Amino acid sequence: MGAGVRRPTIRDVAKLSGVSVATVSYVLNGKESQTISEETKGRVAAAVSELGYVRNAVGTALRRGHSNVVLVVLDPTFVGDVSERWNGAVVGALSDLGYTVVTHTLLQEAEAVKVAGALQPFGVALFAFVTVQTQEAIRAAGARHVFGFPAAEADPEAADRPWERAIGRAQVAHLAERGYERVRYAFPEPSTRRVVAEHRLQGVREECRRRGLPEPEVFTLPLDRPQAVAALSALGRMPGSAICAADDRHGLAVLAAAADLGRRVPSEVAVIGAEDTVEGSLAIPALTTARLADSDSLTGLPVWLEAELNGRRTPLGRAIWESAASAEVVVRRST
């Protein structure tokens, strides 16, 4: 709207449609307790369209004591095609329920509290681990409903991530089924991604024990080509072994180092990544990878979200997390 152009008000809508301001308000807010004819609703809708009237969200929030916004707080480690589909399903379901959705990637818990205070959201869906204190602070900041991942009593990084362990187990299962008897694990240098790698490594260890395989040999793999070459060279050759990479980026680093060392993949160096990134599928040879399996539980997502935003706790949330903790392998040329 250009400078000097007056924004249409609810009074303008009432005047054009020939009804009271109260009637316009009832129509716009869907008040079922008021008996309003379809003809009147039609006149109000036509006036809204003709004037280009948009409700003042701030004023509405002040009258209600909260906004119609749902703040979705996402874990910064959620990457990959399946995670993107999950995030999209959450936003789509909330939009279909009539909410305005704002997403926030969690980097600092204090920042998430500030965002909640600024938005005064109707609800906060936590798809990231925060402390009990932060969850309480988000409620105190004005969020009416706070739900999602359970709050961590101490360090959020120590919270269980069963879906990450599932990826590690799927990596080992794939390698074992192809006859590999020893596993090496390419671990990242210090970064925010280490928490993911640690949980995936836990899953790798669990599956090795379950199958009677030796403890995995863990080595640090820098995302720098010369350093990756040095790390792979230092491992030495071990027939019957394969490398589980913490993610596809580290899987690609193994492929690059193997190429520079003149080692054939997979006959001399076999590697499996994680997360199923586009880059992995374009590598030469294409990178085999483990990822979270698409889950039928997404069909229950709208029901669960609606229940939580109506203040009803249901067991559906736990069922969604449990069914999401399954992984599958996309088989390509690197194993």
N, C-alpha and C positions, 0 to 999 in steps of 0.2 A: 504493500500500500504506500503510495507516494506521500511526500511531506505535504501537510496542509489538507489531506483528505481525511474526513472524519470517519472513524470506525463505526459501523452500524451497531446499534444497541438493541437490547431486548424490547425497549419501548418502541423503537422503530418497527420491529417485527409485529408487536401488538397492534400498532396503528395501521399498518398495511393490511394485516389479516382481519382487522375489525373485532379483536377480542381483547380481554384484559391482559395485563402483564402476568398476573397470576396464572391465567390459563396457558399462556405461552410457556411459562416455567413448568407447569404440570406436563405439558406435551413433551417438552425437551427432556425432562427427567423421567418420563415414562411412569408417572404416578398412577398406579392401577386403582388406588382408592378413590380417584376422581372419575366421575362418569363424563366423558368427553366424546362427542360424536365423531365418527370417521370423517364427516364433512369438515368439521372444525380442525381436526388434525391435518387434513389435506391443505386447508388454507394456511395454516401455520407453516407447514413444510414448504409450500410454494413461496411464502414471504421470505423464509430463511434462505431459500435458493436464489430468489430474485435480488435480495439485498447483499448476499454473500456474507451473511451473519455467521460469526464464529464465537462460540462461548469463551469467556475469559476464564482460562483454567485456574489462574491464581485466585480469582474471586470465588470460584466454585470450591477450591480447596479450603479457603478460609471459612466458608459457610459450613462445609462438611467437617472441618477439623483434620482433613487429610486430602491428598490428591487421588486421582484415579490411576496413578503411576504404580507400576510394579518394577522394582529395581532387581535386576538379575546380576548377581555377583559371580563371576566366572573365575575358575582356577587358571592361572597363566600357563599351566602345563598342558591344558586341553588343546592339542593340535592334531592334525590329521583329518582325513575325510570323514571318518565315523564321528569324531568329536564335533566337527562342523555340522553334520546332520543333526546330532543331538541338540546342539545349541540352537539351530534353526527350528527344530521341533518345539523347543521350549518357548521361544519367542513367538512362533506362529500360534501355538495353543493359547498363550496369554492374550495375544491380539484378537483371536477369535472369541475369547471370553469378554472382550470389550475393554481391555485395559491398554493403557499406553505403556510401552515397555522401554526401559532404559537399561542398557547393559554396561557393566563396569568390570574391567579385569583387575583382579586383586593383586596389587603389588605391595601395598602397606595397609595394615588393618585400620590405622587411624584415618587414612584417606577414605576408606569405605564408610566409616562413621560420619565423616564430614559430608560425603555425597548424600547419605541417607538424611542427614539433618537439613541439607539444602533442598532436597526434593520433597520431603515429608511424604514418603510413598505410602500407599495403602498396604503394600506388602513388599517384603524382601525375600527373594528366593536365593538361598546360599548354595551355589554349586562350587564352593571352595571351602576349605577348612579354616575356621577362625577360632580364637579362644572363647571360653565361656564369657569372659569379661567383655570382649568385643561384641558378642551377640547381644548381651544385655545393654551395651552402649547404643547399639543400633535401635533397639526397642525404645530406649530412653530418648533417642533423637527424634522419635515421632513415628516410627513404622508400626502399624497396627498388627501386622502378621509377619513373623519371621520364621522361616522354615527351610528345609533342605538338608544339607549335610549336618551330621551331629557336631555340636561344639566340642572342641578339644579341651581337655582339662589342663594340659600343659603346652608342649610344643606342637603346633599344628602340623609340622613336617613329620611328626612321629605318628600321626593318625593313619589308620589302616587304609590302604588303597587296593582293595582286592582285585580291581580291574587291571592294575599294573602287574600284580603277581600273576594274573591269568595270562598276560602277554608273555612273561618270562617262561611260564610252564609250556605254553604253546610252542615257543621257539625250540626248547629242548625236545619236546615230543616229536616235532618235525624232523629234527636232526637224528634222533635215535631211530626213528622209523626208516631212515635212509642209511643206517648202518654206522653212523659216527659214534665212537665210543668215548671220546673225551671232548669236553667243551671248554673253550676259552671265552672270557667275557670282556668285551671292549668297554671300559668304563670312562665316562667323560671327565675332563678337568673340572675344577670347582666352578659351579654356576648354579642358577636357579633350577636347572634341569637335573641336578644330582639327586634330588629327592625322588624323582621318577625312576632314575637308573637304579637307585638303591632298592626300591620296591620290586622292580623287574628282576634284579639280581636275586632277591629273596625267592621269587617264583622259580628262577633258574635252579637255584640250590634245592628247592623243594622237589622239583621234578627229577633232578639228578639223583637225589636220595631215593625217591620212589622207584626209579628204574634201576637202582643199584650201580649207577655210574659214579666215577670218581668226582670229588669236589671240583667245581669249575676253577680254572686258573684265571684270576682277575688281573688285568693290566690296564694302565691308563693310556688312552689313545687321544692325543691332541688333534684338534681340527686344523692342522697346519700340515701341508703336504710333506715337506722334508722331515718334519718331526714324526708324522705318521709312518713314513718309510722307515725311520730309525726304530720306532716302536715295534713295527711288524718284523723287521729284520732281527731285532733282539730276541724275539720269541723263539727263533729257530724252527726247524721243521719238525712236525709231529704227525706221522701218518695216522689216519683214523680220527683226526681231530677236526673241529670246525669252530667258527667264531660266532658267538651271539653278540650283536652290537646293541648298545643301549637304545639306539633309535636309528632311523634311516640315514641321518647325517653321518653317524659314525660308521654305518655300513658302507656308505659311499667312500669314506676315508680309507677303509680297508681295501675296497676295489681300486682306488687310485694308487695306494701304496703297493698293492700286488702288481699292478701294471708296471710301475716304475722298477720293481724288483725282478720283473720278468717271470712272475709266477702265474701259472694258469689257474683260472677260476672256472669250475669248482674243483678240478682234479688235484691241485696243489694247495689251494686256499679256498675253503667253502665258508660262506658268510650269510647270515640272516639278520635283517634289520627289524625295525618296528615302526608302526604308525602308517604305513602305506602312503607315502608321499608321492606326488607326481614325479619328482626328481628321481626317485628310486626306480620307477617304472621306465624311465628314459635312459638309464645308465646302460653301459655296455661292459659286461653282460647285465641284463636287467636284474635288479635286486629282489631276491625273495624276502618277504616281510611278514611280520605278525601284526595283527590289528584287532581291535575290539570288534566282536561280531555284531552285525545289525540285529536288533532285538525287537521281538513282537511287543515287548513291554511299552514301547512308545505309544501303542494304541490306548494304553491306560493313563498316559500322561495328562491329558486334559481333565479327566475325572479327578485325578489326584490334586492337580493344581487348583481346580475349582473348590474342592473340599477344604484344602488348606487356607484358601483365601476367604472361606466362609467360617473359619475357626474350628473346623472339624479335623481331628487327627485320625488318620486311617492307616491300616497296615500296608496300604498300596505302595507307599513310598519305599519301604524296606524291600518289597517284592521287586520294584523297579531296579533298585541298586543290585540286588542279588542276581537278577536275570541279566543285568548289564555286565556282570563280571565273568564274561565268557569271551574267549578269543579264537580267532581263526588265522590260518596262514594263507597268504597269497603266494603260490609257488611260481617262481620264475627261474632264471638260469644260474643264479649264484650258489645254489646248493645241489 
